[in-house]
Structure formats: structure tokens, C-alpha cells
Amino acid sequence: MYKSYYPKESEIERKWLVADADGQNLGRFAAKVARALLGKHKPTFTPGVEMGDYVVVVNAERVTATGTKTSLKMDSKMYHHHSGFPGGLKSVSMREQLRIHPDRVLREAVWGMLPHNKMGHSLMKRLKIYAGPDHPHALQKPKVLK
């Protein structure tokens, strides 16, 4: 009889990865980051187990959007936020969101590629996004995500 491999918490080794978003396509880049957060790049990947690494994203303000309607997408793609009060719906275009809060664009794209449950929320805590090239995680000796 063969038993499925289920890693223990002590066997899971988490590394720090640095991903540079400069000139990267938003969707393809978010897929790479989500894959690293889930741990699908590891040979011991097991669904339902948090095996992923910490991911530090730098230059989030320089991510691009491509496609046939790129110029239209920057203005037609809307990000919505509700304050919880009647009439409290706020809508911001992708161009404005990249200008004001570039980390939120990438965070929402990565969240869409993760499981929408408790595991997905805990995976998102391992994602660190910075608009510029500097980050405070240099002490962990991160590796570059390709």
C-alpha cells in the first residue's frame, strides 16, 4: 500500500525571494508570485499545505498592462472599495491606482490567483510589496525570483 506524502511543519523550509516588477506584465508576474507563495515550484508540493516562500516584490509602480486595449484598460479597469456606509462605494481606475497605491494593484492580482479561504489569507501575509527598489528585508538574504 502506498501512502501519500504529507510534510510536517518542521520539514517545511521557507526561503525569501525577491521579485522585480520593473517592466513585467501584471498578469504573468502575478502568476509567478502566486506560484511561489503556494510552493508549487518545490518538488515536495502538497495541495492544502502551506509550503510556499516569502516573496518580496520591488518596483511595483513599474508594472505594465498589455493586451489589445492597453491604453483603454488603464482607464476602463476599475478597482472598487466600499466604506460600509450607504453610498460609500469608491471606484478608482487602474491608472490612478498605479499612481497612488501601486502595491494594491499587484496585491489584488495575486489574491485572485490564490485560494479564497483561510489558507489564502495566511499566504498573503507572506507577500511584501514595495513601490520602489528599496526594501527592509535585506537581512534575510533573499534569492531572486525568475
Secondary structure, DSSP 4 states (H G I P E B T S, - for coil): --------GGG----EEEEE-TT-BHHHHHHHHHHHHHTTTSTT--TTS--PPEEEEE-GGG-B--STTHHHHHHH-EEEEE-SSTT-EEEEEHHHHHHH-HHHHHHHHHHTTS-SSHHHHHHHTTEEE-SSS--S-GGG-PEEP-
